[in-house]
Amino acid sequence: MTSSKTHLRGVPNVISVDRRATKPLYQQIYDSFRTRIIDGQLRPAQLVPSSRELARELRVSRLPVLNAYAQLIAEGYLESRAGAGTFVASSLPGAAKARSANVASAVTLANRPVAKDAATLPRYERPSWAASLGAFQVGQPDLHRFPIEIWLRLVARYSRTMRVKALQYGDALGRADLREVIATYLRTSRGVRCEPEQIMVVSGSQQALDLATRVLLDVGSSAWVEEPGYWLVHRVLQARGCRAVPVPVDGEGLDVRAGVKLGRKARAAFVAPSHQYPLGVTMSASRRLQLLEWARSAGAWIIEDDYDSEYRYDTMPIASLQGLDTNGRVIYIGSFSKVMFPSLRLGYLVIPPDLVERFAAMRETMDICPADIAQAVTAEFIREGHFARHIRRMRPIYAERRRVLVAEIQEEFGDRATIIGDEAGMHLAVVLRRLQNDAKIAAKAAKESLWLSALSGLYLGSVRQQGFILGFGNTNLSQIAPAVRQLKKLLAA
């Protein structure tokens, strides 16, 4: 192996790159900086080499250095000061250090709480925007662009070669081949620390949230939720008989200090750090480290919902919070619904090793095991490269729809509209001045096949911002301008 290390500006072993490695140079530079910042070797406000200086010392092109710096700045690990240079972000906790072990030992984690009971589920009311496909529907990818021919070919192949064993009950954790490809994907694309033995295949992210709540929380436990936040998290906690503590979200994500004040004894925090729903905020590096430290010191859990982070348009996808966890406090949740199609009903959990058996026991109690055929075909779909190609193909399509939607909103509403969270995912939030009753307007719009999600309905507290969540994943370019004009007409009526 040939490698290059550099000592710059009094910083020892800042960067190590291996030119023979398959990992791109920009990723190696990014990883080196991120690791040393987390380990505390690079401290807040510390000056780092200029991109030109670092490229010269490493004997590489300046482009990979610039790409690495851009990603580190986007994630809040570095900050650029005009005329002064690039520094480790001053907002990062000064004592941010990795723990001595990647995962806490089974001995120290033996007495974790296990769910004992369940509460009555709330009355079922399907949201108006979920009734059928249409403009601005939230949570829907472009189903017409999914490679259905390839999928059907894989289904047919599986059907021809299916063995009698596939008719039997399966493993509560899911098929081994699917767990293997999921683990590989998460390690390489999301920065998740995991092995196949930690993966559990579930029926979508909603079952994952329910499982985590059942295993980790007792009836009467309190848990932090983002304010505003994902309404089905609220339902899961209500069904379990737990108390949801709404913690405000600002430009850096969940406000950890506010959470401590509002619910010091909370047993868990439900967060979407890479792309918060509904505001689309990315949790800063400083907040991520604060949240992990809170979980460690409080003996609490973090349930990370990473629901659509594959689609980010101005930078690389933001690395997972779980990848920073060195104490086994994060349960990571992902889903195929936004990338493939919702009716597939496949998601997954990444579980700390000492909790796997407890999750498996609860899963067996709930529905024994996941169905085999969807798992088998999905494993082949990923293994043959169709999954990665589909993501690459859809990213520029969604980016263009986002651009057009933003432009149309600005054209029709001007400074009356504030657009939030349009950097990633398949939706954005728009807040409109003088808007009085977003829920009433959303119900009226549904009668005209315009599917709006009212922002106020995603709050638990009494202070509720008025606005709409507009999905553009399944909204064609030709639909966007007429739909925005239709919204404007409804507001004027």
C-alpha positions as CSV (number, residue, x, y, z in Angstrom):
1,M,0.0,0.0,0.0
2,T,1.2,3.4,-0.9
3,S,0.1,6.2,1.3
4,S,0.7,9.9,1.9
5,K,0.6,11.7,5.2
6,T,1.1,15.3,5.9
7,H,2.0,17.5,8.9
8,L,0.7,21.1,8.4
9,R,0.5,24.1,10.6
10,G,1.4,22.2,13.7
11,V,-1.4,19.7,13.2
12,P,0.0,16.1,13.4
13,N,-1.1,13.4,11.0
14,V,-4.0,15.5,9.6
15,I,-4.5,13.6,6.5
16,S,-3.7,10.1,5.2
17,V,-4.5,9.1,1.7
18,D,-3.9,5.8,-0.1
19,R,-3.7,6.2,-3.9
20,R,-4.2,2.4,-4.4
21,A,-7.5,2.3,-2.4
22,T,-10.8,2.0,-4.2
23,K,-12.3,4.8,-2.0
24,P,-12.1,8.2,-3.9
25,L,-9.5,10.7,-2.7
26,Y,-12.0,13.3,-1.7
27,Q,-13.8,10.7,0.5
28,Q,-10.4,9.7,2.1
29,I,-9.7,13.4,2.9
30,Y,-13.2,13.9,4.2
31,D,-13.0,10.8,6.4
32,S,-9.6,11.8,7.8
33,F,-10.7,15.3,8.9
34,R,-14.0,14.0,10.3
35,T,-12.4,11.3,12.3
36,R,-9.8,13.6,13.8
37,I,-12.4,16.2,14.7
38,I,-14.6,13.7,16.4
39,D,-11.6,12.2,18.2
40,G,-10.7,15.6,19.5
41,Q,-7.3,15.8,17.7
42,L,-8.6,18.8,15.8
43,R,-10.2,21.3,18.1
44,P,-12.9,24.0,17.6
45,A,-11.7,27.2,15.9
46,Q,-8.4,25.5,14.9
47,L,-7.0,26.6,11.6
48,V,-6.7,23.9,8.9
49,P,-4.6,24.0,5.8
50,S,-5.8,25.9,2.7
51,S,-7.1,23.7,-0.1
52,R,-4.2,24.7,-2.3
53,E,-1.6,24.0,0.5
54,L,-3.1,20.6,1.3
55,A,-3.3,19.6,-2.3
56,R,0.4,20.5,-2.8
57,E,1.5,18.6,0.3
58,L,-0.6,15.5,-0.6
59,R,0.5,15.8,-4.3
60,V,-3.0,15.5,-5.5
61,S,-5.3,17.7,-7.6
62,R,-7.0,20.5,-5.8
63,L,-10.4,19.3,-6.8
64,P,-10.8,16.4,-4.3
65,V,-9.6,18.7,-1.5
66,L,-12.2,21.3,-2.5
67,N,-14.9,18.6,-2.6
68,A,-14.0,17.3,0.8
69,Y,-13.9,20.8,2.3
70,A,-17.3,21.6,0.8
71,Q,-18.9,18.5,2.4
72,L,-17.2,19.2,5.8
73,I,-18.5,22.8,5.7
74,A,-22.0,21.6,4.7
75,E,-22.1,19.2,7.6
76,G,-20.8,21.8,10.1
77,Y,-17.4,20.3,10.9
78,L,-15.5,23.2,9.2
79,E,-16.3,26.8,8.6
80,S,-14.8,29.3,6.2
81,R,-13.9,32.8,7.3
82,A,-13.5,35.4,4.5
83,G,-9.9,36.6,4.4
84,A,-8.8,34.4,7.3
85,G,-9.0,30.8,6.0
86,T,-10.8,27.6,7.0
87,F,-11.2,26.5,10.6
88,V,-12.7,23.6,12.6
89,A,-16.2,24.9,13.4
90,S,-16.2,26.9,16.6
91,S,-19.7,25.7,17.6
92,L,-18.5,22.1,18.0
93,P,-18.2,20.9,21.6
94,G,-14.7,21.2,22.8
95,A,-14.6,17.9,24.5
96,A,-15.9,15.9,21.6
97,K,-14.0,12.6,21.8
98,A,-14.7,9.1,20.7
99,R,-15.3,6.5,23.3
100,S,-12.9,3.7,23.8
101,A,-15.2,1.0,22.2
102,N,-17.3,1.0,19.1
103,V,-20.2,-0.6,20.9
104,A,-20.9,-0.6,24.6
105,S,-20.4,-4.0,26.2
106,A,-23.2,-6.4,27.0
107,V,-22.2,-6.3,30.7
108,T,-22.8,-2.5,31.0
109,L,-25.9,-2.6,28.9
110,A,-27.6,-5.7,30.5
111,N,-30.4,-3.8,32.3
112,R,-32.0,-2.0,29.4
113,P,-35.8,-1.4,29.8
114,V,-38.1,-3.7,27.7
115,A,-41.6,-2.9,26.8
116,K,-44.3,-4.5,28.9
117,D,-47.7,-3.2,27.7
118,A,-49.5,-1.3,25.0
119,A,-52.1,1.5,24.9
120,T,-55.2,1.8,22.8
121,L,-54.5,3.0,19.2
122,P,-56.0,6.3,18.1
123,R,-58.9,6.5,15.7
124,Y,-57.8,5.8,12.1
125,E,-58.2,8.9,9.9
126,R,-56.4,8.8,6.5
127,P,-54.9,12.2,5.6
128,S,-56.6,13.9,2.7
129,W,-53.3,14.1,0.7
130,A,-52.9,10.3,0.9
131,A,-56.2,9.6,-0.9
132,S,-54.8,9.3,-4.4
133,L,-51.9,10.3,-6.6
134,G,-51.7,14.0,-7.6
135,A,-49.7,17.2,-7.5
136,F,-47.8,17.9,-4.3
137,Q,-48.6,14.6,-2.6
138,V,-46.0,14.0,0.2
139,G,-44.0,10.9,0.4
140,Q,-44.4,9.6,-3.1
141,P,-41.5,8.9,-5.5
142,D,-42.1,9.0,-9.3
143,L,-43.6,5.6,-9.7
144,H,-43.7,5.9,-13.5
145,R,-39.9,6.0,-13.7
146,F,-39.3,3.0,-11.5
147,P,-37.7,0.2,-13.7
148,I,-40.8,-2.0,-13.5
149,E,-39.6,-4.3,-16.4
150,I,-36.4,-5.1,-14.5
151,W,-38.4,-5.7,-11.3
152,L,-40.8,-8.0,-13.1
153,R,-38.0,-10.0,-14.6
154,L,-36.4,-10.5,-11.2
155,V,-39.8,-11.6,-9.8
156,A,-40.2,-14.1,-12.7
157,R,-36.7,-15.5,-12.1
158,Y,-37.4,-15.9,-8.4
159,S,-40.7,-17.6,-9.1
160,R,-39.1,-20.1,-11.5
161,T,-36.3,-21.1,-9.0
162,M,-38.2,-20.8,-5.7
163,R,-37.6,-23.8,-3.4
164,V,-40.0,-25.4,-0.9
165,K,-37.9,-23.9,1.9
166,A,-39.2,-20.5,0.8
167,L,-42.7,-21.6,1.8
168,Q,-41.7,-22.0,5.4
169,Y,-41.4,-19.4,8.2
170,G,-38.3,-17.4,7.9
171,D,-35.8,-15.7,10.3
172,A,-37.3,-12.9,12.4
173,L,-34.4,-10.7,11.3
174,G,-35.0,-11.3,7.6
175,R,-33.2,-13.1,4.8
176,A,-29.4,-13.3,5.2
177,D,-28.7,-12.2,1.6
178,L,-30.8,-9.0,1.9
179,R,-29.3,-8.1,5.2
180,E,-25.8,-8.6,3.7
181,V,-26.5,-6.1,0.8
182,I,-28.2,-3.6,3.1
183,A,-25.2,-3.6,5.4
184,T,-22.8,-3.1,2.5
185,Y,-24.9,-0.3,1.2
186,L,-25.2,1.5,4.5
187,R,-21.5,1.2,5.3
188,T,-20.5,2.6,1.9
189,S,-23.2,5.2,1.2
190,R,-24.5,6.3,4.6
191,G,-21.5,5.9,6.9
192,V,-23.3,3.5,9.2
193,R,-21.3,1.2,11.4
194,C,-22.9,-2.2,11.1
195,E,-22.7,-5.9,10.2
196,P,-25.4,-8.0,8.7
197,E,-26.1,-9.6,12.1
198,Q,-27.3,-6.1,13.3
199,I,-29.8,-5.7,10.5
200,M,-33.5,-6.5,10.9
201,V,-35.7,-6.4,7.8
202,V,-39.2,-4.9,8.7
203,S,-42.4,-4.0,6.9
204,G,-41.4,-0.3,6.3
205,S,-40.0,2.3,8.6
206,Q,-43.3,2.6,10.6
207,Q,-43.0,-1.0,11.9
208,A,-39.4,-0.1,12.8
209,L,-40.5,2.9,14.8
210,D,-43.1,0.7,16.6
211,L,-40.6,-2.0,17.3
212,A,-38.1,0.4,18.8
213,T,-40.7,1.9,21.0
214,R,-42.0,-1.4,22.2
215,V,-38.5,-2.7,23.1
216,L,-37.0,0.5,24.5
217,L,-39.8,2.3,26.3
218,D,-42.2,1.4,29.1
219,V,-45.7,2.7,29.4
220,G,-45.5,6.2,30.9
221,S,-42.0,6.8,29.6
222,S,-41.3,10.2,28.0
223,A,-39.5,10.7,24.6
224,W,-38.3,13.8,22.7
225,V,-39.9,14.4,19.4
226,E,-39.1,17.1,16.9
227,E,-41.4,20.2,16.9
228,P,-42.8,20.2,14.2
229,G,-42.2,16.6,13.4
230,Y,-43.4,13.4,11.8
231,W,-47.0,12.8,12.9
232,L,-46.8,9.0,12.8
233,V,-44.0,9.1,15.5
234,H,-46.6,10.9,17.7
235,R,-49.1,8.1,17.0
236,V,-46.6,5.4,17.9
237,L,-45.8,7.0,21.2
238,Q,-49.5,7.5,21.9
239,A,-50.3,3.9,21.1
240,R,-47.6,2.8,23.6
241,G,-48.8,5.0,26.3
242,C,-45.7,7.2,26.3
243,R,-45.5,11.0,26.6
244,A,-44.1,12.9,23.6
245,V,-42.0,15.9,24.6
246,P,-42.0,18.4,21.7
247,V,-38.5,19.9,21.3
248,P,-38.1,22.9,19.0
249,V,-36.3,22.6,15.7
250,D,-34.2,25.5,14.4
251,G,-31.7,26.0,11.6
252,E,-29.3,23.5,13.2
253,G,-31.9,20.8,13.9
254,L,-33.3,19.6,17.2
255,D,-32.3,22.0,20.1
256,V,-30.7,19.6,22.5
257,R,-30.4,22.2,25.3
258,A,-34.1,23.0,25.0
259,G,-34.8,19.2,25.2
260,V,-32.9,18.9,28.4
261,K,-34.9,21.7,29.9
262,L,-38.2,20.4,28.7
263,G,-37.7,16.7,29.4
264,R,-34.6,15.9,31.4
265,K,-35.8,12.4,32.2
266,A,-36.7,11.4,28.7
267,R,-35.8,7.9,27.7
268,A,-35.4,8.4,24.0
269,A,-35.2,11.0,21.2
270,F,-36.8,10.5,17.8
271,V,-34.9,12.5,15.2
272,A,-34.4,12.7,11.4
273,P,-30.9,14.4,11.5
274,S,-30.0,14.2,7.8
275,H,-33.3,15.7,6.5
276,Q,-35.7,16.7,9.1
277,Y,-39.4,16.2,8.4
278,P,-41.2,18.6,7.6
279,L,-38.7,21.5,7.7
280,G,-35.9,19.7,5.8
281,V,-33.2,21.0,8.2
282,T,-29.9,19.1,8.5
283,M,-28.7,18.7,12.1
284,S,-25.3,20.4,12.5
285,A,-22.3,18.5,13.7
286,S,-22.4,20.4,17.0
287,R,-25.9,19.3,17.7
288,R,-25.2,15.7,16.7
289,L,-22.4,15.5,19.2
290,Q,-24.5,17.2,21.9
291,L,-27.3,14.7,21.3
292,L,-25.0,11.7,21.5
293,E,-23.4,13.0,24.7
294,W,-26.9,13.5,26.2
295,A,-27.9,9.9,25.3
296,R,-24.7,8.6,26.8
297,S,-24.9,10.5,30.0
298,A,-28.6,10.0,30.5
299,G,-28.7,6.3,29.5
300,A,-31.2,7.3,26.8
301,W,-31.8,6.2,23.2
302,I,-31.7,7.9,19.9
303,I,-34.0,6.6,17.2
304,E,-32.6,7.9,13.9
305,D,-35.1,8.0,11.0
306,D,-33.0,8.3,7.7
307,Y,-36.0,8.2,5.4
308,D,-34.9,9.9,2.1
309,S,-31.3,11.0,2.6
310,E,-30.2,9.5,-0.8
311,Y,-31.5,12.6,-2.5
312,R,-29.4,15.7,-1.8
313,Y,-28.8,18.2,-4.5
314,D,-26.1,20.7,-3.6
315,T,-23.7,18.5,-1.6
316,M,-23.0,14.8,-1.1
317,P,-25.6,12.9,1.1
318,I,-25.0,13.8,4.8
319,A,-23.5,11.0,6.8
320,S,-25.6,9.2,9.4
321,L,-25.7,10.1,13.1
322,Q,-25.3,6.4,13.9
323,G,-21.9,6.5,12.3
324,L,-20.7,8.8,15.1
325,D,-22.2,6.7,17.9
326,T,-19.5,4.8,19.8
327,N,-21.7,3.8,22.8
328,G,-24.5,1.7,21.2
329,R,-27.2,4.3,21.9
330,V,-28.5,4.8,18.3
331,I,-31.1,2.7,16.6
332,Y,-31.0,3.5,12.9
333,I,-34.0,3.2,10.6
334,G,-34.2,3.2,6.8
335,S,-36.8,2.4,4.2
336,F,-37.0,1.5,0.5
337,S,-40.4,3.3,0.1
338,K,-39.0,6.7,-1.1
339,V,-36.3,5.2,-3.4
340,M,-38.3,2.3,-4.9
341,F,-42.1,2.2,-4.2
342,P,-44.2,2.5,-1.1
343,S,-46.3,-0.7,-1.5
344,L,-43.1,-2.8,-1.3
345,R,-43.3,-2.3,2.5
346,L,-39.7,-3.0,3.2
347,G,-37.5,-1.2,5.7
348,Y,-34.8,-2.0,8.1
349,L,-33.3,-1.4,11.5
350,V,-29.6,-1.3,12.5
351,I,-29.6,-2.5,16.1
352,P,-26.8,-2.4,18.7
353,P,-25.5,-6.0,19.0
354,D,-26.6,-6.6,22.6
355,L,-30.2,-5.7,21.7
356,V,-30.6,-7.8,18.7
357,E,-32.1,-10.8,20.5
358,R,-34.7,-8.5,22.3
359,F,-35.7,-6.9,19.0
360,A,-36.0,-10.4,17.4
361,A,-38.1,-11.7,20.2
362,M,-40.5,-8.7,20.0
363,R,-40.6,-9.1,16.2
364,E,-41.5,-12.8,16.5
365,T,-44.3,-11.9,18.8
366,M,-45.7,-9.3,16.4
367,D,-45.7,-11.0,13.0
368,I,-43.1,-13.8,13.2
369,C,-41.0,-12.8,10.1
370,P,-41.1,-10.7,6.9
371,A,-42.5,-12.2,3.7
372,D,-39.9,-13.9,1.6
373,I,-40.5,-12.9,-2.0
374,A,-40.1,-9.2,-1.6
375,Q,-36.9,-9.7,0.3
376,A,-35.4,-12.1,-2.3
377,V,-36.2,-9.8,-5.3
378,T,-35.0,-6.7,-3.5
379,A,-31.7,-8.4,-2.6
380,E,-31.2,-9.2,-6.3
381,F,-32.3,-5.7,-7.4
382,I,-29.6,-4.2,-5.1
383,R,-26.9,-6.8,-5.9
384,E,-27.2,-6.4,-9.6
385,G,-26.7,-2.6,-9.4
386,H,-30.3,-1.6,-10.4
387,F,-30.9,0.1,-7.0
388,A,-27.8,2.4,-7.3
389,R,-28.5,3.2,-11.0
390,H,-32.1,4.1,-10.1
391,I,-30.9,6.6,-7.5
392,R,-28.4,8.2,-9.8
393,R,-31.0,8.5,-12.6
394,M,-33.7,10.0,-10.3
395,R,-31.5,12.6,-8.5
396,P,-31.2,15.1,-11.4
397,I,-34.9,14.6,-12.2
398,Y,-36.0,15.5,-8.7
399,A,-33.4,18.4,-8.6
400,E,-35.0,19.9,-11.7
401,R,-38.5,19.6,-10.2
402,R,-37.3,21.2,-7.0
403,R,-35.8,24.1,-9.0
404,V,-39.0,24.7,-11.0
405,L,-41.2,24.5,-7.9
406,V,-39.1,27.0,-6.0
407,A,-39.1,29.4,-9.0
408,E,-42.9,29.1,-9.5
409,I,-43.6,29.8,-5.8
410,Q,-41.3,32.9,-5.9
411,E,-43.0,34.1,-9.1
412,E,-46.6,33.7,-7.8
413,F,-46.1,34.7,-4.1
414,G,-43.0,36.8,-4.0
415,D,-41.9,37.9,-0.5
416,R,-45.1,36.6,1.0
417,A,-43.7,33.1,0.8
418,T,-40.8,31.6,2.8
419,I,-39.4,28.4,1.4
420,I,-37.8,26.0,3.9
421,G,-35.9,22.8,3.4
422,D,-35.5,22.6,-0.4
423,E,-31.9,21.3,-0.3
424,A,-32.7,17.6,-0.2
425,G,-35.5,15.0,-0.3
426,M,-38.7,15.1,-2.3
427,H,-40.6,17.8,-0.5
428,L,-40.3,21.4,0.7
429,A,-42.2,23.5,3.2
430,V,-43.7,26.9,2.3
431,V,-44.8,29.4,5.0
432,L,-47.1,32.1,3.8
433,R,-47.7,35.4,5.6
434,R,-51.3,36.1,6.5
435,L,-52.3,32.5,6.2
436,Q,-55.0,31.7,8.7
437,N,-56.1,28.1,8.5
438,D,-53.9,25.8,6.5
439,A,-55.8,22.6,7.5
440,K,-59.1,24.1,6.1
441,I,-57.4,25.1,2.9
442,A,-55.8,21.7,2.5
443,A,-59.2,20.0,2.9
444,K,-60.7,22.3,0.3
445,A,-57.7,21.7,-2.1
446,A,-58.2,17.9,-1.8
447,K,-61.6,18.2,-3.4
448,E,-59.9,19.7,-6.4
449,S,-57.2,16.9,-6.5
450,L,-54.5,19.2,-5.1
451,W,-52.8,17.3,-2.2
452,L,-51.5,19.7,0.4
453,S,-50.2,18.7,3.8
454,A,-50.9,21.3,6.5
455,L,-47.8,22.3,8.4
456,S,-49.8,23.2,11.5
457,G,-50.9,19.6,11.9
458,L,-47.3,18.5,12.6
459,Y,-47.0,20.4,15.9
460,L,-47.9,19.1,19.3
461,G,-47.6,22.4,21.1
462,S,-50.1,25.4,21.1
463,V,-47.8,27.5,18.9
464,R,-48.3,26.3,15.3
465,Q,-46.8,27.8,12.2
466,Q,-49.2,28.0,9.2
467,G,-48.0,26.6,5.9
468,F,-47.9,23.6,3.6
469,I,-45.7,20.7,2.8
470,L,-45.4,20.3,-0.9
471,G,-44.1,17.0,-2.4
472,F,-42.6,17.1,-5.8
473,G,-41.4,13.5,-6.1
474,N,-44.4,12.4,-8.1
475,T,-45.3,15.8,-9.5
476,N,-44.3,16.1,-13.2
477,L,-42.7,19.3,-14.4
478,S,-45.8,20.1,-16.5
479,Q,-48.0,19.9,-13.4
480,I,-46.0,22.3,-11.2
481,A,-46.9,25.7,-12.6
482,P,-50.6,25.0,-12.9
483,A,-50.7,23.5,-9.4
484,V,-48.9,26.6,-7.9
485,R,-51.4,28.9,-9.6
486,Q,-54.3,26.7,-8.3
487,L,-52.9,27.1,-4.8
488,K,-52.8,30.9,-5.2
489,K,-56.4,30.9,-6.4
490,L,-57.5,28.9,-3.4
491,L,-55.8,31.2,-1.0
492,A,-57.4,34.2,-2.7
493,A,-60.9,32.7,-2.5
